[in-house]
Amino acid sequence: MSDTLACHLEGRFRPSPAGLVRVGSGLVLDIRPLTAADAEALRSHVRALSVRSRHNRYLGGLNELGRSEIDRLLGGAGGTVFPLVADVVENGSRTMVGEAVYAIDHAAGSTEFALSVRDDWQGRGIGAALLGAIAVRAGRAGAGLLHGETLRGNEAMLALAAKVGAAEVRHRDDPRLIRIERRLEAAGFALAA
């Protein structure tokens, strides 16, 4: 089975205790929770995204993250919203190349996600690694469904969704959007402790 997300869950890309993962392109990533020390790097990451990538990630126009949004992310929204960053680790230095946010809905048994990868780092497995890290965390929290929303024209996210076996579902409220869903308890998605 060539299911990239399943590979993340089966251990091929599972984060080590130190949070380091090696993706198929050979990059070593540190996928870890966002900290207050990362606030300016996250703002720089978002500013460095192309207009199209920011539009795709935030489903509309956005030039940069405001202080209130960073505070919301760092505050954890009462323990249900979790931001992650992906740093490339090379020669002892770090470069933030991706970010993701996931929100767990314990009552629904689902986890919503959104992510971005810097334009000049796309196509190297970083988005799949972030999605795999979210899937592991969501599964451990008891979620059975991973889902997100994307614009119909977001070809990169739709390709990533297809790559990990996610279904495209008609969005019930907005014809500009597609909902992508992936069951976590499907075959090949057993989570090891």
Secondary structure, DSSP 8 states (H G I E B T S, - for coil): ---HHHHHHHTSS---TT-EEE-TTS-EEEEEE--GGGHHHHHHHHHHS-HHHHHHHHTS--SS--HHHHHHHHHGGGGTEEEEEEEEEETTEEEEEEEEEEEEETTTTEEEEEEEE-GGGTTSSHHHHHHHHHHHHHHHTT--EEEEEEETT-HHHHHHHHHTT-EEEE-SS-TTEEEEEEESSSTT-----
